[in-house]
Amino acid sequence: MSLNELKKRMDSTSKTAQITRAMQMVSAAKYHKLVTVAKNYTTYSQVLRRMVARIAKYQFDLLDDGVPMDVDEANFVDFHDFLIERPLKRIGYLVISSDKGLAGGYNSSVIRSMEEMLERDHRSKEEVVVLAIGEPIAKYCREQGYEVVFEQQDLSDTPSFTEVQLIMRKAIDLFRNQVFDALYVCYNHHVSALKSQFRADQILPLSEVDMADDLAVTTTKSAVLIEPSQADVLDILLPQYAESQIFAAIIDAKTAEHASRMNAMKSATDNAQDMIDDLKQQYNQERQVRVTDEILEIINGANALNNK
């Protein structure tokens, strides 16, 4: 390879490294912003969970104690869609992937983990209903013969609650209309800047076990005054609680996505720098060889003149 070709490759690789370094910095900024958003939203979600858990647990206790509806009619709640566990004929999966590339193995990891889960938990593809966030997972599910009942693309890098509301309400409406009998949200959970884990969390129905697992729910019964009534409050809180879980999963998945893209761009920058170092070494070696050849030619020419 000539010196000019080596120099052109070094310049080209250097420009690529500048681009990947800039993309790494952008992804890092988005990542740190979403970490803060997720932390603040977790506080809200925990408070909402405690409120729902406490009221719902009181309703379960009324059923366990055999309290007739007319005895405590003011506080008794009809256990409608969000709390009733129906026979599982079809399962809904809200799967979160990324429309944007350059995120390393982020999408392939989600698809591979989902494929393993569906093959393990289902005997037939007719048992599966998919709500796809991102074109890659929607394309994969259609190619594999899974029913995609909803698709959302081009979510912003820092999605707002309003932006995600369409997804949340669609999922809840499909559950209410018995398109599926349970809903799981599947995504890459952000563990740290260097690690993520695939998760499949049940969102609907909100089972008694889910409520009892909350540490804020005590086993002792206490009188709580609620206005206008527990039924009216739960009618508002239950949809909000389901929506909060979906929104939290999307924020979590976006955080993992930015972390993956940040690491991928860092690896690309490091690889480009290594390539530049190798090219520089080749350039210097080739240059040294050429200088040595020129010196030898001068010496040979001088010797020839002396011999004459």
C-alpha angles and dihedrals in degrees: 000000000000124000091249092053091048091050092049091051091050091051092047093048091046091055090049090051090052090053095048091046090053091048089049091054092048092050090047091054092049091045095053091045092053092046087060092045091050092049093051093044091050089062091054092044093052093051091048090048092053092050094049093042094052096049094041092048089055089054092051089049090054090054093046091050091050094239109172117232094245092054094064100014095148093062104027115111125206104236097234132169101315096054105029116092109216126198106280107245097144130014123211120216121195100200121192121208134154127260091201125076134213091074098118114233096341099118095035089053092053093047094046094048092046092049091052091048095050093047090050099045104035135057095194136029088228087073091063129081118181131207103192126205107190132023097257096062093041091052092047094050093049091048090051094048100252118144112250108199097172136022131186124184138182101029111181119256090250103032118203124220090249091053092052095044093089090058093046096048092045091053092048093047091051090051092048090049089052095241082141132006100220134021128215125184112216122197147127106279115218110238099162140329089279102036140052134172131207112244135185109194123185110237102170137070100032098224128204088246091058090053095045092051092065110106091216092064109091126201093233121090119233133179112250123184112219127181129243090002142296090257093055093044093050091048087062100035100047096062090042090051093051090046092049091055092052093046091048090052092051092049090047092050092048090051091053090047093054091046090052092048091047091053092044092053091047090053090048091050092048091048091049091051091050089051091050090051091051092048091049090052091050090046093051092046092049091046091049091050091051093048090049091050091050091050091050090050091052092048092048090049092050091049091051091053091049091051090054 
